[in-house]
Amino acid sequence: MSILYALLVCLPALTLAQQFHLYPYNQTAATGFSHVDFNHDGVFDRNELDHIFRDIDHNHDGSVSFHEYSESINVHGHDPHTNHVLHALFAAYDVNNDDVVNHHDYDMFFALSDSNDNNVVEKDEFVHYVSIIFEIADSV
C-alpha cells in the first residue's frame, strides 16, 4: 500500500504529460521513495509504513477499502490515464482478494521489499521491488 501512497503523492507531477507513463520504472520508484521516506534518513521503516496506513485508513478500522483508497487518490489528484495502474496496484496488495488491504498485506509488502531482512527498506531495495510492481501494473 505504501507504493500506492507514493504513487498517489507523485501523481500530479507524473501526469503533467499528455500520456501517463511509469517508465523508466526505476526513476518513478525513486521518486516514490522520496515521498515515503518522511524523515529523509534514506530508509523506509515501519513507522513510516504505519503512518501511511493510518493516513489512508480514513475510518481507522485497521483496513483500507477500495473506497478509502479511491478517496485518497482523489485528494492527491487524479488523471483518468492512471486508472488501470491504480487498480492494478491495489489488487497487487490485496493478498487474499477480500477487497481490503490490512496490516497483514502491509507486512507482506514490507517483508518482500526488505530483501536483506534488516527491518528497514533501503532506497535500492525499494526501487528494485517497486520497479517490478510498476512494470507488472503498467502491462495490465
Secondary structure, DSSP 8 states (H G I E B T S, - for coil): -HHHHHHHHHHHHHTSSSS----SHHHHHHHHHHHH-TT-SSEE-HHHHHHHHHHH-TT-SSEEEHHHHHHHHHHT---GGGHHHHHHHHHHH-TT-SSEEEHHHHHHHHHHH-TT-SSSEEHHHHHHHHHHHHHHHHT-
